[in-house]
Amino acid sequence: MSTATHEVRRDSDGELVGYLRDTDGTGRMWQPLTVFDYPLGGAAEYVEAMTAVEDAGLDYLHGPWWFREDTGGAWYRCAIVEAARSRIKVQVTDPDYPHDSLYRTLDAPDPAVLRKTPPEGAGPATG
């Protein structure tokens, strides 16, 4: 089974704002994705998924995110500073982050290591 991926570009200037991925190879259900392939919501019919990408667009990247360095590690607040297909660079904004480097590159981040919503027990989204 082949799953197609379509680029979604802003009409006004052609800027890439995300992707749609055919979830079952039939073209009936599509997963809306950010520019780095992170899910923007559940699979939906094409028009609904396209609307999700167009509405969220690049604005979805702004504001606080949370990441962890492995699937069992602690969550840390961060901000996305660069985003490309299947890779992002984040600036760590969490004062509890134990390392000296405040920038991390995450390859193909998925919800197990990167999330937009605070993990349970996280402090306020101030960073």
Long-range contacts (C-beta under 8 A, 24 or more apart in sequence): 1-25, 5-33, 6-30, 8-50, 8-53, 8-54, 10-54, 10-57, 15-58, 17-53, 17-54, 17-57, 17-58, 18-53, 18-56, 18-57, 19-53, 20-46, 20-49, 20-50, 20-53, 32-56, 34-60, 34-61, 34-83, 35-61, 35-83, 35-84, 35-85, 36-83, 36-84, 36-85, 36-86, 36-87, 36-88, 36-109, 37-85, 37-86, 37-108, 38-109, 38-110, 38-111, 38-114, 39-111, 60-116, 63-116, 63-125, 64-93, 64-118, 64-125, 64-126, 64-127, 65-90, 65-114, 65-115, 65-116, 66-114, 66-115, 66-116, 66-117, 66-118, 66-119, 66-122, 67-104, 67-106, 67-109, 67-113, 67-114, 67-115, 68-113, 69-104, 69-113, 70-113, 71-112, 71-113, 75-115, 75-118, 75-119, 75-122, 77-122, 77-123, 77-125, 77-126, 77-127, 78-104, 78-127, 79-127, 88-114, 93-127, 94-127
